[in-house]
Amino acid sequence: MDSTGTLDEALQRLHNSGPERLGRLTNHAPMAVEALAAHGQARWVHRWLDLYARKLEEFPSGIEPVTDSNWRSALGDPRRVTDWIGYFECEIAKRSWREVLTQWWPRLLPGMCGGSTHPVIRVGHAVRTLLSGESTEPRLAELAHGLGYWAARHRPVANLAPLPGADGAAAALDAVTPVTAQDGGFPARLDRLTGLPVWAPAVTDPSDALSRLTELVRAATHRYATHGHGEETMLVHAATAPNAVLRILPALPHALWEPSLRAAWTASAAVTAMYAPDAPVGYTLPGTFTPEEVFEGALAHGDEHVIKLTDTALDIGDEPALAAALRCIELSEPLR
């Protein structure tokens, strides 16, 4: 992790901006700059931010403070995002960040699909930073921003019919049935989701939950290489959302690992159902590449989703994962 102070500078710069723009599009900059810093590219962080700056909006005004007595009425209200961020800033100032995360994780977990899964991904990047380095004020503030965004965009997915699944994660993703109409935005598609395949129903042991979640991240990442053309941007989240959960698990009590697996599967399978292509296409790694070369290619491309999927692909590190990252570079529009 960056030890130059660049990441902290970037986070301070970004905390003057809101978590969204145009009322619905996510600010990806905090996640992308953390990924750059994590992969030894801190020297490019501010230059990348200069290019991304046109996508930032001012931090919104608050409405009413969120408190321990009124939080339930504010949960899932995007108008209250500033109120929520302020609440978590106060909580993390009073208690350890792990204690706050542990308390709120079960409350937020059912709403992982809110904000197109971006809030949990932002929290995953924040927690990775805190676990790997010093708990500086900007890094703690970033966790508060991520948790506040998640609380404001909390969106449960309920009453899903259990459909026939498979034992392996890759086969279970193949068994996902596409939603009836693949048009409209993420919330509209999510409303059409009626059922998902059952996967890993017998998992209760924390070590098994960890193993299964790792398997899911690998399978979803590999799958992007052959299915990413269905929607090159949104299908990234089938891999990056469960990987965010995987990164957070070490900061959580073991008792929360199994429900975390369930929520991660729901999110990954839901994204798969909402953006599935008509048919897969064959794709293999076009040559020999090191992980460092692939990440440098993602940085040169600049798109925030390319950077984030490549970040996840490097967590896996095998050839199919690197192929998925290169496929994302091919399919996506570069940042200019």
Secondary structure, DSSP 8 states (H G I E B T S, - for coil): ---SSHHHHHHHHHTTB-SEETTTEE--HHHHHHHHHHTT-GGGHHHHHHHHGGG--B-----S---TTTHHHHTT-GGGHHHHHHHHHHHHHHS-HHHHHHHHHHHHGGGBTGGGGHHHHHHHHHHHHHHHS---HHHHHHHHHHHHHHHHT-B-----EEE---SSHHHHHHT----S---S-HHHHHHT--EEE---TT--SHHHHHHHHHHHHHHHHHHHHHHGGG-TTGGGHHHHHHHHHHHHGGGS-GGGHHHHHHHHHHHHHHHHHHS--SS------SS---HHHHHHHHHHH--HHHHHHHHHHHHH-SHHHHHHHHHHHHHS----
